[in-house]
Amino acid sequence: SDLLHSQGGMALYKNDFALARVCYVRVLELDPGGPAGSENIAAANKALGDPRLAGDSVSESGVDMAELQHRLDAAISR
């Protein structure tokens, strides 16, 4: 989840809101919690509160979220 959190931050910096959203959602799905994971979870929740990362905003951009998620998962599993 640390890698995904970092990738989400970089995507947000590059204004790639769809990728940032996917990364932060995956952080929430994958992080096991506990003291080490709580920082990533809190940061991901805070980032997802950004209106630019809202599901409706990203959907309106025309990005295929399922395909983006698939590509991210494939890249991580290498």
C-alpha positions as YAML, in Angstrom:
chain: A
units: angstrom
residues:
- id: 1
  name: SER
  ca: [0.00, 0.00, 0.00]
- id: 2
  name: ASP
  ca: [2.98, 2.31, 0.46]
- id: 3
  name: LEU
  ca: [3.76, 2.10, -3.25]
- id: 4
  name: LEU
  ca: [0.15, 2.73, -4.23]
- id: 5
  name: HIS
  ca: [-0.02, 5.68, -1.86]
- id: 6
  name: SER
  ca: [3.11, 7.16, -3.45]
- id: 7
  name: GLN
  ca: [1.76, 6.54, -6.96]
- id: 8
  name: GLY
  ca: [-1.51, 8.22, -6.00]
- id: 9
  name: GLY
  ca: [0.38, 11.26, -4.77]
- id: 10
  name: MET
  ca: [2.41, 11.46, -7.98]
- id: 11
  name: ALA
  ca: [-0.71, 11.04, -10.13]
- id: 12
  name: LEU
  ca: [-2.41, 13.83, -8.18]
- id: 13
  name: TYR
  ca: [0.65, 16.03, -8.69]
- id: 14
  name: LYS
  ca: [0.44, 15.35, -12.44]
- id: 15
  name: ASN
  ca: [-3.32, 16.12, -12.45]
- id: 16
  name: ASP
  ca: [-4.13, 12.52, -13.44]
- id: 17
  name: PHE
  ca: [-7.17, 12.40, -11.20]
- id: 18
  name: ALA
  ca: [-8.49, 9.07, -12.46]
- id: 19
  name: LEU
  ca: [-5.24, 7.27, -11.69]
- id: 20
  name: ALA
  ca: [-4.96, 9.00, -8.34]
- id: 21
  name: ARG
  ca: [-8.48, 7.87, -7.43]
- id: 22
  name: VAL
  ca: [-7.75, 4.28, -8.42]
- id: 23
  name: CYS
  ca: [-4.52, 4.25, -6.41]
- id: 24
  name: TYR
  ca: [-6.13, 5.66, -3.27]
- id: 25
  name: VAL
  ca: [-9.10, 3.29, -3.50]
- id: 26
  name: ARG
  ca: [-6.67, 0.36, -3.79]
- id: 27
  name: VAL
  ca: [-4.80, 1.61, -0.72]
- id: 28
  name: LEU
  ca: [-8.05, 1.36, 1.24]
- id: 29
  name: GLU
  ca: [-8.73, -2.12, -0.15]
- id: 30
  name: LEU
  ca: [-5.25, -3.54, 0.37]
- id: 31
  name: ASP
  ca: [-3.98, -1.95, 3.56]
- id: 32
  name: PRO
  ca: [-4.27, -4.37, 6.46]
- id: 33
  name: GLY
  ca: [-4.67, -1.59, 8.99]
- id: 34
  name: GLY
  ca: [-2.75, -1.49, 12.21]
- id: 35
  name: PRO
  ca: [-0.39, 1.28, 13.26]
- id: 36
  name: ALA
  ca: [1.70, 1.21, 10.08]
- id: 37
  name: GLY
  ca: [-1.29, 1.11, 7.75]
- id: 38
  name: SER
  ca: [-3.33, 3.73, 9.56]
- id: 39
  name: GLU
  ca: [-1.24, 6.55, 8.07]
- id: 40
  name: ASN
  ca: [-1.89, 5.36, 4.51]
- id: 41
  name: ILE
  ca: [-5.58, 4.85, 5.21]
- id: 42
  name: ALA
  ca: [-5.95, 8.32, 6.71]
- id: 43
  name: ALA
  ca: [-4.05, 9.92, 3.83]
- id: 44
  name: ALA
  ca: [-6.07, 8.00, 1.21]
- id: 45
  name: ASN
  ca: [-9.36, 9.01, 2.84]
- id: 46
  name: LYS
  ca: [-8.22, 12.63, 2.94]
- id: 47
  name: ALA
  ca: [-7.16, 12.54, -0.72]
- id: 48
  name: LEU
  ca: [-10.45, 10.96, -1.78]
- id: 49
  name: GLY
  ca: [-12.23, 13.89, -0.14]
- id: 50
  name: ASP
  ca: [-10.81, 16.12, -2.89]
- id: 51
  name: PRO
  ca: [-13.68, 17.04, -5.26]
- id: 52
  name: ARG
  ca: [-11.40, 16.44, -8.26]
- id: 53
  name: LEU
  ca: [-11.18, 12.77, -7.25]
- id: 54
  name: ALA
  ca: [-14.92, 12.28, -6.74]
- id: 55
  name: GLY
  ca: [-16.34, 9.37, -8.67]
- id: 56
  name: ASP
  ca: [-18.69, 11.60, -10.66]
- id: 57
  name: SER
  ca: [-15.89, 13.97, -11.66]
- id: 58
  name: VAL
  ca: [-13.67, 11.15, -12.82]
- id: 59
  name: SER
  ca: [-16.53, 9.45, -14.68]
- id: 60
  name: GLU
  ca: [-17.32, 12.68, -16.53]
- id: 61
  name: SER
  ca: [-13.74, 12.81, -17.75]
- id: 62
  name: GLY
  ca: [-14.45, 9.76, -19.92]
- id: 63
  name: VAL
  ca: [-11.83, 7.53, -18.31]
- id: 64
  name: ASP
  ca: [-12.63, 3.81, -18.27]
- id: 65
  name: MET
  ca: [-12.10, 3.18, -14.55]
- id: 66
  name: ALA
  ca: [-12.33, -0.61, -14.87]
- id: 67
  name: GLU
  ca: [-9.60, -0.68, -17.52]
- id: 68
  name: LEU
  ca: [-7.43, 1.68, -15.49]
- id: 69
  name: GLN
  ca: [-7.87, -0.54, -12.43]
- id: 70
  name: HIS
  ca: [-6.95, -3.61, -14.47]
- id: 71
  name: ARG
  ca: [-3.80, -1.95, -15.81]
- id: 72
  name: LEU
  ca: [-2.76, -0.82, -12.32]
- id: 73
  name: ASP
  ca: [-3.26, -4.32, -10.89]
- id: 74
  name: ALA
  ca: [-1.25, -5.83, -13.76]
- id: 75
  name: ALA
  ca: [1.60, -3.38, -13.19]
- id: 76
  name: ILE
  ca: [1.68, -4.11, -9.45]
- id: 77
  name: SER
  ca: [1.65, -7.88, -9.87]
- id: 78
  name: ARG
  ca: [4.84, -7.87, -12.00]
...
